[in-house]
């Protein structure tokens, strides 16, 4: 892991955290906490769905890359870097995986007759989430020195990867900072619920690290710590804006600029 990558990440996270704090002071971003009638039951359901989707991701990766034939990752990043060629076929593959892992949560909401608000998709907070997400996205592009790259013209692979990351950001944030974190915070308290969702978020990436990236023990340990801290930052953004669009847009751009 390069020193420049660590320093750049630190600068980005400090800038994003400070901006989130400042914007969160505005009354426009204040939201009432989501409450559930049976928080313990909701927590059990969310943890069960976490185990189910983690198993589905593992099975999907093993099916797509049988016998360890997944491409190795050459760059020292804790997320999967964009390959030199990211065709539409791989974009479709990624969207297919996201559809598979999001289906149990959608089914749970529908069967249990719960509103989208309980998954962080409140219409009332949509403007706040969108505003927060766009502000953090442009800030990230600026802080990582990718302004000229982004606005100077993109390749087809870069556009495909951006679309993939937008989908990843929305789905993962709805699952972890929306559905899971809201329930954990109601049952365990805001601080412990916030921390536990970050732990689950890091562990959820184990199939990708082991099957696709073939991460060494050292890189795997670093990746889990990195993802835990990233999960805390995303949870902080969610707590400030109240809508998964906020952390979702930032999440997408963060992943995208890593590989530009």
C-alpha positions as CSV (number, residue, x, y, z in Angstrom):
1,X,0.0,0.0,0.0
2,X,1.6,3.3,-1.1
3,X,2.1,6.2,1.2
4,X,0.6,8.6,-1.4
5,X,-2.6,6.6,-1.5
6,X,-2.9,6.7,2.3
7,X,-2.3,10.4,2.4
8,X,-4.7,11.1,-0.4
9,X,-7.4,9.0,1.3
10,X,-6.8,10.8,4.6
11,X,-7.1,14.2,2.9
12,X,-10.3,13.1,1.1
13,X,-11.9,11.7,4.3
14,X,-11.1,14.7,6.4
15,X,-12.5,17.0,3.7
16,X,-15.7,14.9,3.4
17,X,-16.1,14.6,7.1
18,X,-15.7,18.3,7.7
19,X,-18.1,19.2,4.9
20,X,-20.7,16.8,6.1
21,X,-20.4,18.3,9.6
22,X,-20.8,21.8,8.3
23,X,-23.7,21.0,6.0
24,X,-25.3,19.0,8.8
25,X,-25.6,22.2,10.9
26,X,-28.2,23.5,8.6
27,X,-31.9,22.9,9.6
28,X,-32.5,21.6,6.1
29,X,-30.5,18.4,7.0
30,X,-32.1,17.7,10.4
31,X,-34.2,14.6,10.5
32,X,-36.0,12.7,13.2
33,X,-34.5,9.2,13.9
34,X,-36.4,6.3,12.5
35,X,-38.2,4.2,15.2
36,X,-39.6,0.7,15.0
37,X,-42.3,-0.9,17.1
38,X,-40.2,-4.0,17.7
39,X,-36.5,-3.0,17.3
40,X,-35.1,-6.4,18.5
41,X,-37.1,-8.3,15.9
42,X,-36.0,-5.8,13.2
43,X,-32.4,-6.3,14.2
44,X,-32.7,-10.1,14.0
45,X,-34.3,-9.8,10.5
46,X,-31.5,-7.4,9.3
47,X,-28.8,-9.7,10.5
48,X,-30.5,-12.7,8.9
49,X,-30.6,-10.8,5.6
50,X,-27.0,-9.9,6.0
51,X,-26.0,-13.6,6.3
52,X,-28.2,-14.5,3.4
53,X,-26.8,-11.9,1.0
54,X,-23.2,-12.6,2.1
55,X,-23.8,-16.3,1.2
56,X,-25.3,-15.2,-2.2
57,X,-22.3,-13.0,-3.0
58,X,-19.9,-15.9,-2.2
59,X,-21.9,-18.3,-4.3
60,X,-22.1,-15.8,-7.2
61,X,-18.3,-15.2,-7.2
62,X,-17.5,-18.9,-7.1
63,X,-19.9,-19.5,-10.0
64,X,-18.6,-16.7,-12.2
65,X,-15.0,-17.4,-11.3
66,X,-14.8,-21.2,-10.9
67,X,-11.7,-22.9,-9.6
68,X,-10.1,-19.6,-8.6
69,X,-9.9,-18.3,-12.2
70,X,-10.8,-14.7,-11.2
71,X,-8.5,-12.1,-12.6
72,X,-5.8,-11.0,-10.1
73,X,-5.8,-7.4,-9.0
74,X,-2.5,-5.6,-9.9
75,X,-3.1,-2.3,-8.2
76,X,-2.6,-1.9,-4.4
77,X,-6.1,-0.6,-3.7
78,X,-8.5,-2.0,-1.1
79,X,-11.3,-2.1,-3.7
80,X,-11.3,-3.8,-7.1
81,X,-9.6,-1.5,-9.6
82,X,-11.1,-1.0,-13.0
83,X,-9.5,-3.2,-15.6
84,X,-8.0,-1.7,-18.7
85,X,-11.1,-2.9,-20.5
86,X,-14.5,-2.7,-18.7
87,X,-17.0,-3.8,-21.3
88,X,-20.7,-3.6,-21.2
89,X,-20.8,-7.3,-20.5
90,X,-19.1,-6.8,-17.2
91,X,-21.4,-3.9,-16.3
92,X,-24.4,-6.2,-16.9
93,X,-22.7,-8.9,-14.7
94,X,-22.3,-6.4,-11.9
95,X,-25.9,-5.2,-12.2
96,X,-27.1,-8.8,-12.1
97,X,-25.2,-9.4,-8.9
98,X,-26.7,-6.2,-7.3
99,X,-30.2,-7.4,-8.4
100,X,-29.6,-10.7,-6.6
101,X,-28.4,-9.3,-3.3
102,X,-31.0,-6.5,-3.2
103,X,-34.0,-8.8,-3.9
104,X,-34.2,-10.2,-0.3
105,X,-34.4,-6.7,1.2
106,X,-37.1,-5.6,-1.3
107,X,-39.1,-8.8,-0.6
108,X,-38.7,-8.3,3.2
109,X,-40.0,-4.7,2.9
110,X,-43.0,-5.7,0.7
111,X,-44.0,-8.8,2.7
112,X,-43.7,-7.1,6.0
113,X,-45.5,-4.0,4.6
114,X,-42.8,-1.6,5.7
115,X,-42.3,1.8,4.0
116,X,-39.2,2.7,2.0
117,X,-38.5,5.2,4.8
118,X,-37.3,2.3,6.9
119,X,-34.6,1.6,4.4
120,X,-33.4,5.2,4.2
121,X,-35.3,6.2,1.1
122,X,-37.6,8.8,2.5
123,X,-39.2,11.2,0.0
124,X,-39.1,14.0,2.5
125,X,-35.3,13.8,2.9
126,X,-34.5,13.1,-0.8
127,X,-33.5,16.7,-1.5
128,X,-31.2,16.8,1.5
129,X,-29.6,13.5,0.5
130,X,-29.1,14.5,-3.1
131,X,-27.6,17.9,-2.1
132,X,-25.2,16.3,0.3
133,X,-24.3,13.5,-2.1
134,X,-23.5,15.9,-5.0
135,X,-21.5,18.2,-2.8
136,X,-19.4,15.4,-1.5
137,X,-19.0,13.9,-5.0
138,X,-17.6,17.1,-6.5
139,X,-15.4,17.7,-3.4
140,X,-14.0,14.2,-3.8
141,X,-13.2,14.8,-7.5
142,X,-11.4,18.0,-6.6
143,X,-9.5,16.6,-3.6
144,X,-8.2,13.6,-5.5
145,X,-7.0,15.9,-8.3
146,X,-9.2,14.3,-11.0
147,X,-11.0,17.4,-12.2
148,X,-9.3,17.6,-15.5
149,X,-9.6,13.8,-16.0
150,X,-13.4,13.8,-15.3
151,X,-14.3,16.9,-17.3
152,X,-11.7,16.5,-20.0
153,X,-13.4,13.4,-21.5
154,X,-13.9,9.8,-20.5
155,X,-13.4,6.5,-22.2
156,X,-16.2,4.0,-22.7
157,X,-14.7,1.8,-19.9
158,X,-14.6,4.7,-17.5
159,X,-18.3,5.5,-18.2
160,X,-19.3,1.8,-17.8
161,X,-17.4,1.7,-14.5
162,X,-19.1,4.9,-13.3
163,X,-22.5,3.4,-14.0
164,X,-21.5,0.2,-12.2
165,X,-20.3,2.2,-9.1
166,X,-23.5,4.4,-9.1
167,X,-25.5,1.2,-8.9
168,X,-23.1,-0.3,-6.2
169,X,-23.3,2.9,-4.2
170,X,-27.1,3.0,-4.1
171,X,-27.6,-0.7,-3.4
172,X,-24.9,-1.0,-0.7
173,X,-26.0,2.2,1.0
174,X,-29.6,1.1,1.0
175,X,-28.6,-2.2,2.5
176,X,-26.1,-1.0,5.1
177,X,-26.7,2.6,5.9
178,X,-30.5,2.4,5.2
179,X,-32.1,-0.9,6.1
180,X,-29.4,-2.3,8.5
181,X,-28.0,0.8,10.3
182,X,-31.5,2.3,11.0
183,X,-32.6,-0.9,12.8
184,X,-29.3,-1.4,14.7
185,X,-29.3,2.2,15.9
186,X,-32.9,1.9,17.2
187,X,-32.1,-1.3,19.1
188,X,-28.5,-0.8,20.2
189,X,-28.4,3.0,20.3
190,X,-27.0,5.4,17.8
191,X,-23.3,4.9,18.5
192,X,-23.2,1.1,18.7
193,X,-25.6,0.7,15.8
194,X,-23.4,2.9,13.8
195,X,-20.2,1.0,14.7
196,X,-21.8,-2.5,14.1
197,X,-23.0,-1.6,10.6
198,X,-19.5,-0.7,9.7
199,X,-18.2,-4.0,11.0
200,X,-20.8,-5.9,8.9
201,X,-20.0,-3.8,5.9
202,X,-16.3,-4.7,6.1
203,X,-17.1,-8.4,6.5
204,X,-19.6,-8.4,3.6
205,X,-16.6,-7.8,1.3
206,X,-14.8,-10.9,2.3
207,X,-16.0,-12.9,-0.8
208,X,-14.7,-10.2,-3.1
209,X,-11.3,-10.0,-1.4
210,X,-10.8,-13.8,-1.2
211,X,-12.3,-15.0,-4.5
212,X,-11.8,-12.2,-6.9
213,X,-8.9,-10.2,-5.6
214,X,-6.9,-13.1,-4.1
215,X,-5.8,-10.7,-1.4
216,X,-2.8,-11.7,0.7
217,X,-3.2,-11.8,4.5
218,X,-1.6,-8.4,4.9
219,X,-3.7,-6.8,2.2
220,X,-6.9,-8.5,3.5
221,X,-6.3,-7.2,7.0
222,X,-5.7,-3.7,5.7
223,X,-8.8,-3.9,3.5
224,X,-11.0,-4.8,6.4
225,X,-9.7,-1.9,8.5
226,X,-10.1,0.4,5.5
227,X,-13.6,-0.8,4.8
228,X,-14.6,-0.5,8.5
229,X,-13.4,3.2,8.6
230,X,-15.1,3.9,5.3
231,X,-18.3,2.4,6.6
232,X,-18.1,4.7,9.6
233,X,-17.7,7.7,7.3
234,X,-20.7,6.6,5.2
235,X,-22.8,6.0,8.3
236,X,-21.8,9.5,9.5
237,X,-23.1,11.0,6.2
238,X,-26.3,9.1,6.5
239,X,-26.9,10.3,10.0
240,X,-26.5,13.9,8.9
241,X,-28.7,13.9,5.8
242,X,-31.2,11.1,6.5
243,X,-31.3,9.6,3.0
244,X,-29.1,7.0,1.3
245,X,-28.7,9.3,-1.7
246,X,-26.1,11.2,0.4
247,X,-23.7,8.4,1.2
248,X,-24.6,6.6,-2.0
249,X,-23.4,9.3,-4.4
250,X,-20.2,9.9,-2.4
251,X,-19.6,6.1,-2.2
252,X,-19.9,5.8,-6.0
253,X,-17.6,8.6,-6.8
254,X,-15.0,7.5,-4.2
255,X,-14.8,4.1,-5.8
256,X,-14.7,5.5,-9.3
257,X,-11.9,8.0,-8.8
258,X,-9.7,5.3,-7.2
259,X,-9.2,3.7,-10.6
260,X,-9.1,6.7,-12.9
